[in-house]
Amino acid sequence: MYSCRKLRDDLVYVGVEDRRLHLFENLFPLDRGVSYNSYLLLDEKTVLLDTCDQTVSRHFIENIEFALAGKALDYLVINHMEPDHCGSIQDLYEKYPKLSIISNAKTFQMLDQFYQMTIPVDRKVEVKEGDEFSVGRHTLKFVFAPMVHWPEVMFTYDMTDKTLFSADAFGVFGCNNGNILAHEQRYKDKDFLDDARRYYSNIVGKYGPQTQAALKKALSLEVEMLCPLHGPIWTEDLSFIIDKYDKWSRYLPEEKAVVILYNSVYGNTETVVDHFALELGIRGVKNIKAYDVSKTDVSYCIAECFRASHLVFAGTTYNNNLFPKMENLITDMKNLNVQNRKIAILENGSWAPQSGKLMKKAFDEMKNMSYIGDILTVKSASVDRSALEKLADEVADSVLGKE
């Protein structure tokens, strides 16, 4: 059963929503599912912009067949070769064997790596940065965006209708549930913004400089419609999502906030964290969140590291090292280039506390991390309350601008 929606008289959304997938890239939890966006341009030549994951291929092909209404499919533009966007290519090519593919050299190399397809040379249209291609009323311009977040990524800009097809840039986790335009959703609400931030920080977060370069190219264009490969389409208030991507890709805190990330084997470290959070509240700090890294998926913790200005880490010593879940989080932070944060450290160890020193060593290898106060040591269930309150004073003063 087809499910399409016209975006303009000659532009149709033919994407598919996936509520069955539990883990994106077999890693990130999908509480609200995910959309695979694809767009069909109906001009003198018909052009499909990207495909969908192979698991939804049948539904996707039905959408295209309905939207074409008996016309041939002339071109496929591949902006990004990741399998959630190229998984239906082989099925599509079998359905429309005269199809020509428009993309860049790196994409064609990857196409051969992923699929055993024989595409005649005259049906491969290789484009370079800034090339233009007319399909009738519309002229498409190709803007390269390498490492956002794969090396072959490009954007396609419809110069006629000022539409930017932006690959994975500006993507958001979650199904659209019929409201495929951002202004039809409550896009300023917490749930939406959390999914947008978690998508960016975990999928694209490592590539901030490359995202900045792509943003500069995008902002040089006059864009009236922004069409990403995941999440809603933007026809109003485009600056909202663009500004978020700008801040995230510069690794600037989104909010003055304290996020406490802790692990606790028997509950003693958690008790100290609870008391520390109360002390921050007493001192007037209002934006506080605490997460047990053993229970909270690391992707949510990473998103919070991108959101908050102040991070407090409370970790136990485990086998003379870091607790595995805490070590995994900190390694992820390093891999995703988290930087420009203010950090306070609490450690716990019953006989040989090591975790504070090990956490600090890891943070020293990240960019522009500054420390608040001294490492606070907890021994089993025992903590120096005056030292804890002193650290609470220092964190609160930093957050509230009294330092």
Secondary structure as the mmCIF struct_conf table of DSSP 4:
data_model
#
loop_
_struct_conf.conf_type_id
_struct_conf.id
_struct_conf.beg_label_comp_id
_struct_conf.beg_label_asym_id
_struct_conf.beg_label_seq_id
_struct_conf.end_label_comp_id
_struct_conf.end_label_asym_id
_struct_conf.end_label_seq_id
STRN STRN1 ARG A 5 ARG A 8
TURN_TY1_P TURN_TY1_P1 ASP A 9 ASP A 10
STRN STRN2 LEU A 11 TYR A 13
STRN STRN3 VAL A 16 ASP A 18
BEND BEND1 ARG A 19 ARG A 20
BEND BEND2 HIS A 22 HIS A 22
STRN STRN4 LEU A 23 PHE A 24
TURN_TY1_P TURN_TY1_P2 GLU A 25 LEU A 27
STRN STRN5 PHE A 28 PRO A 29
TURN_TY1_P TURN_TY1_P3 ASP A 31 ARG A 32
STRN STRN6 VAL A 34 TYR A 36
STRN STRN7 TYR A 39 LEU A 42
BEND BEND3 ASP A 43 LYS A 45
STRN STRN8 THR A 46 LEU A 49
HELX_RH_3T_P HELX_RH_3T_P1 GLN A 54 VAL A 56
HELX_RH_AL_P HELX_RH_AL_P1 SER A 57 LEU A 68
TURN_TY1_P TURN_TY1_P4 ALA A 69 GLY A 70
HELX_LH_PP_P HELX_LH_PP_P1 LYS A 71 LEU A 73
STRN STRN9 TYR A 75 VAL A 77
BEND BEND4 ASN A 79 ASN A 79
BEND BEND5 GLU A 82 GLU A 82
HELX_RH_AL_P HELX_RH_AL_P2 PRO A 83 CYS A 86
TURN_TY1_P TURN_TY1_P5 GLY A 87 SER A 88
HELX_RH_AL_P HELX_RH_AL_P3 ILE A 89 LYS A 95
BEND BEND6 TYR A 96 TYR A 96
TURN_TY1_P TURN_TY1_P6 PRO A 97 LYS A 98
STRN STRN10 SER A 100 SER A 103
HELX_RH_AL_P HELX_RH_AL_P4 ALA A 105 PHE A 114
HELX_RH_3T_P HELX_RH_3T_P2 VAL A 121 ARG A 123
STRN STRN11 LYS A 124 GLU A 126
TURN_TY1_P TURN_TY1_P7 GLU A 129 GLY A 130
STRN STRN12 GLU A 132 SER A 134
BEND BEND7 GLY A 136 ARG A 137
STRN STRN13 THR A 139 PHE A 144
TURN_TY1_P TURN_TY1_P8 PRO A 146 MET A 147
BEND BEND8 VAL A 148 TRP A 150
TURN_TY1_P TURN_TY1_P9 PRO A 151 GLU A 152
STRN STRN14 MET A 154 ASP A 158
TURN_TY1_P TURN_TY1_P10 MET A 159 LYS A 162
STRN STRN15 THR A 163 PHE A 165
TURN_TY1_P TURN_TY1_P11 ALA A 167 PHE A 170
BEND BEND9 PHE A 173 PHE A 173
STRN STRN16 GLY A 174 GLY A 174
TURN_TY1_P TURN_TY1_P12 ASN A 177 GLY A 178
STRN STRN17 LEU A 181 LEU A 181
HELX_RH_3T_P HELX_RH_3T_P3 ALA A 182 GLU A 184
TURN_TY1_P TURN_TY1_P13 GLN A 185 LYS A 188
BEND BEND10 ASP A 189 ASP A 189
HELX_RH_AL_P HELX_RH_AL_P5 LYS A 190 TYR A 199
HELX_RH_PI_P HELX_RH_PI_P1 TYR A 200 VAL A 204
HELX_RH_3T_P HELX_RH_3T_P4 GLY A 205 TYR A 207
HELX_RH_AL_P HELX_RH_AL_P6 GLY A 208 LEU A 219
TURN_TY1_P TURN_TY1_P14 SER A 220 SER A 220
BEND BEND11 LEU A 221 LEU A 221
BEND BEND12 GLU A 224 GLU A 224
STRN STRN18 MET A 225 CYS A 227
BEND BEND13 LEU A 229 GLY A 231
STRN STRN19 ILE A 233 TRP A 234
BEND BEND14 THR A 235 GLU A 236
HELX_RH_AL_P HELX_RH_AL_P7 LEU A 238 SER A 249
TURN_TY1_P TURN_TY1_P15 ARG A 250 TYR A 251
BEND BEND15 GLU A 254 GLU A 254
STRN STRN20 GLU A 255 TYR A 262
BEND BEND16 VAL A 265 GLY A 267
HELX_RH_AL_P HELX_RH_AL_P8 ASN A 268 ILE A 282
TURN_TY1_P TURN_TY1_P16 ARG A 283 GLY A 284
STRN STRN21 ILE A 288 ASP A 292
TURN_TY1_P TURN_TY1_P17 VAL A 293 LYS A 295
BEND BEND17 THR A 296 THR A 296
HELX_RH_AL_P HELX_RH_AL_P9 VAL A 298 ARG A 307
STRN STRN22 ALA A 308 TYR A 318
TURN_TY1_P TURN_TY1_P18 ASN A 319 ASN A 320
STRN STRN23 ASN A 321 LEU A 322
HELX_RH_AL_P HELX_RH_AL_P10 PRO A 324 ASN A 335
TURN_TY1_P TURN_TY1_P19 LEU A 336 ASN A 337
BEND BEND18 ASN A 340 ASN A 340
STRN STRN24 LYS A 342 ASN A 348
BEND BEND19 SER A 350 ALA A 352
HELX_RH_AL_P HELX_RH_AL_P11 SER A 355 ASP A 364
TURN_TY1_P TURN_TY1_P20 GLU A 365 GLU A 365
BEND BEND20 MET A 366 MET A 366
TURN_TY1_P TURN_TY1_P21 LYS A 367 ASN A 368
STRN STRN25 SER A 370 TYR A 371
BEND BEND21 GLY A 373 GLY A 373
HELX_LH_PP_P HELX_LH_PP_P2 ASP A 374 ILE A 375
STRN STRN26 LEU A 376 VAL A 378
STRN STRN27 LYS A 379 LYS A 379
TURN_TY1_P TURN_TY1_P22 SER A 380 ALA A 381
STRN STRN28 SER A 382 SER A 382
HELX_RH_AL_P HELX_RH_AL_P12 ARG A 385 VAL A 399
TURN_TY1_P TURN_TY1_P23 LEU A 400 GLY A 401
#
